[in-house]
Amino acid sequence: MKICSKCGLWSADSVNCCQHCGNVFVNIPQDEIEEIEVFPNRNSGSGISESDSLVGEIESHLFKAIITTACCCIPIGIVAIIYAVQVGFKLRANDIEGAINASDKANRWSNIAIYVGILPNILILFCRLFLVPS
């Protein structure tokens, strides 16, 4: 496996450039690898570093996704978990827009799971209380 010096993502040994950012891989002898900085320009492309206040404000909604999966609706909750986990990966790849998008989708799918899980229970309770004769 090769690691991209620009975005930090792994690629297969058979490729000549990163499939994510298009950075061209350069063959370097093993004895010179220790002297090379692994991520020299990682933050130079977007101008946003991990210490930026925006990065700290991006919430993954992972806890909410796990709770809604366990308590409300498993299939929809799993989708929310997948998006919530993607937030961390995108932040580490310095993809701020992608992290914000994944965070929004994780929150949206968690809310959908809550509505899908709770609404039928409310309707059943309403029917039992008011529509079924005692």
C-alpha positions as CSV (number, residue, x, y, z in Angstrom):
1,M,0.0,0.0,0.0
2,K,1.1,3.6,-0.7
3,I,0.2,6.6,1.4
4,C,-0.4,9.9,-0.3
5,S,1.8,12.7,0.9
6,K,-0.9,15.3,0.1
7,C,-4.1,13.9,1.5
8,G,-2.8,11.1,3.7
9,L,-5.1,8.4,2.2
10,W,-3.9,4.9,1.3
11,S,-3.8,3.6,-2.3
12,A,-2.9,0.3,-3.9
13,D,0.8,-0.3,-4.9
14,S,-0.2,-0.7,-8.5
15,V,-1.4,2.9,-9.0
16,N,0.8,5.8,-9.9
17,C,-1.4,8.6,-8.5
18,C,-3.7,9.1,-5.5
19,Q,-7.3,8.2,-6.4
20,H,-8.7,10.8,-4.0
21,C,-6.6,13.9,-4.8
22,G,-4.7,13.0,-8.0
23,N,-1.2,13.5,-6.3
24,V,1.5,11.7,-8.3
25,F,3.5,9.1,-6.4
26,V,7.2,9.3,-6.6
27,N,9.4,6.2,-6.0
28,I,11.9,6.9,-3.3
29,P,14.6,4.5,-2.1
30,Q,13.9,2.9,1.3
31,D,17.0,4.5,3.0
32,E,15.8,8.0,2.2
33,I,12.2,7.6,3.4
34,E,13.0,8.4,7.1
35,E,14.2,11.9,6.1
36,I,11.0,12.8,4.3
37,E,8.1,14.6,6.0
38,V,5.0,12.5,5.5
39,F,2.4,15.3,5.2
40,P,4.4,18.4,4.1
41,N,1.5,20.4,2.5
42,R,-1.5,18.8,4.1
43,N,-3.1,22.0,5.2
44,S,-1.9,24.3,2.5
45,G,-4.6,23.5,0.0
46,S,-7.7,24.6,1.8
47,G,-6.2,27.1,4.3
48,I,-8.0,25.4,7.1
49,S,-6.0,23.6,9.7
50,E,-7.2,21.1,12.4
51,S,-6.6,23.8,15.0
52,D,-9.2,26.0,13.3
53,S,-12.2,26.7,15.4
54,L,-14.5,25.5,12.6
55,V,-13.2,21.9,12.9
56,G,-14.0,21.8,16.6
57,E,-17.6,22.8,15.9
58,I,-18.3,20.0,13.5
59,E,-20.3,17.4,15.4
60,S,-20.4,13.8,14.2
61,H,-23.8,13.0,15.9
62,L,-22.4,9.5,16.5
63,F,-24.0,9.1,19.9
64,K,-27.4,10.2,18.6
65,A,-27.1,7.7,15.7
66,I,-26.2,4.8,18.0
67,I,-29.1,5.6,20.4
68,T,-31.6,5.9,17.5
69,T,-30.3,2.6,16.0
70,A,-30.7,0.8,19.3
71,C,-34.1,2.3,20.3
72,C,-36.0,3.4,17.3
73,C,-35.2,2.0,13.8
74,I,-32.2,-0.2,13.1
75,P,-32.0,0.1,9.2
76,I,-32.2,3.9,9.2
77,G,-30.0,4.2,12.3
78,I,-27.2,2.2,10.6
79,V,-27.2,4.8,7.7
80,A,-26.9,7.5,10.3
81,I,-24.0,5.7,12.0
82,I,-22.2,5.4,8.6
83,Y,-22.4,9.1,8.0
84,A,-21.4,9.9,11.6
85,V,-18.2,7.8,11.3
86,Q,-17.4,9.5,7.9
87,V,-17.1,12.8,9.7
88,G,-13.9,11.8,11.5
89,F,-12.4,10.3,8.4
90,K,-13.1,13.5,6.4
91,L,-11.7,15.7,9.1
92,R,-8.5,13.7,9.1
93,A,-8.3,14.0,5.3
94,N,-8.8,17.8,5.8
95,D,-12.1,17.7,3.8
96,I,-14.0,20.2,5.8
97,E,-16.9,20.5,3.3
98,G,-17.3,16.8,3.2
99,A,-17.2,16.6,7.0
100,I,-19.9,19.2,7.3
101,N,-22.0,17.4,4.7
102,A,-21.6,14.0,6.5
103,S,-22.5,15.6,9.8
104,D,-25.7,17.1,8.4
105,K,-26.6,13.8,6.9
106,A,-25.9,11.9,10.1
107,N,-28.2,14.3,12.0
108,R,-30.9,14.1,9.3
109,W,-30.9,10.3,9.3
110,S,-30.9,10.1,13.1
111,N,-34.0,12.4,13.2
112,I,-35.7,10.3,10.5
113,A,-35.0,7.2,12.6
114,I,-36.5,8.8,15.7
115,Y,-39.7,9.8,13.8
116,V,-40.0,6.4,12.2
117,G,-39.5,4.7,15.5
118,I,-41.6,6.9,17.7
119,L,-44.6,7.8,15.5
120,P,-46.0,4.3,15.2
121,N,-45.8,3.9,19.0
122,I,-47.7,7.1,19.5
123,L,-50.4,6.1,17.1
124,I,-50.7,2.7,18.7
125,L,-51.0,4.3,22.2
126,F,-53.6,6.8,20.8
127,C,-55.7,3.9,19.3
128,R,-55.6,1.9,22.5
129,L,-56.6,4.8,24.6
130,F,-59.4,6.4,22.5
131,L,-60.5,4.0,19.8
132,V,-60.7,0.6,21.4
133,P,-63.8,0.1,23.6
134,S,-63.2,-1.0,27.2
